[in-house]
Amino acid sequence: MNIYTVAAIWMALALGASLISIRVGIAVALAEIDILDLAEYYLFHAVRADLLSSVGRNDEARGEYASALARTSNAAERAFMERARNALPA
């Protein structure tokens, strides 16, 4: 095995560890914000939607976007969240 092969293996392992770390971090963030009693605020639902979509839980993310949209009348914020919701994969 030459130095380039070792470097390539090391980089692949580092990338894999980083991706796992990001997913774990998002799961922890979801658990922590769920503890908060902020369900009446639209931003709570918007943040949850973004985090859920980051880990591929798109159906749940759509529901959170719907909850956020129901709690705000600001046209710019609504447009942003509608675009984000519509961009979620099926």
N, C-alpha and C positions, 0 to 999 in steps of 0.2 A: 504494500500500500504506500503510495507516495503522499507527499505533504498536501497536494491539491485534493486528493480523495478524502483525506482526514478533514481538511478544511470544509469541504462540501458536506460531509456527514455532520460535522459540528454545526454548520449553518442551518442545515435542515432540522436538526434537533432543537436548536435555539428558536427557530421560527415556530415549530410545533409547540414548544413550551410557552412562547408568547401568546399564541392563539388560545391555548388552554387557559392561560392566566386571564386573558381578556374575557372569555366566557364566564369564568368563575367570578371575576370582578363584577360583571353585569348581574349575575345571579345574586351576589351579595347585595348589590345596590338595590335590586328589586325587593329583596327581603327587608332591607332597612327602611325603604320608603313606605312599604306596606304597614310598618309599625305606626307611622304617623297618622294622625287623625285629620286628614286634609281632603277627604273625598268630595267635599262640596266645592273645591277649587278646581277650575278647569286645567290649570297648569300641572296639577298633580296627575291628572289623567293623561295629559300630553306627554309628560316625562315617562310615565309608565308605558305608554304606547311606543315611544322611541326605544326604550330599553327592551321591551318585548320583541319589537321588530329586529333588534340587533342580534337576538339569539334565535331568530326564526319562528317565534311564536306569533305568526301573522294574524291568525283569527282573533286571538286575544288582543292584539294590538289594534285591530279594526274596532273592536268593542270599546277599547279605551279612547280611541279617537272619537267615536260616536258620543261617549260620555263627555269628553272635553268640548266637543262642538255644541252639545246641548247646554253647556254652562257659560258660553260666551257669545256676545253679539258683535264683537269687533270684527269688521269685514276683513281686514288684513290678516288677523290671526286665524279666522275661519278659513280663508283662502289657503293659507300656508298648511293648516292641518288637513284640509281636504286634499291638497296635492300630495301630502305625505301618505295619507290613507290610500289614495288611488294608486300610488306608486308601489304599494305592497304587493309582492308576488301572490299569486293565487294559492 
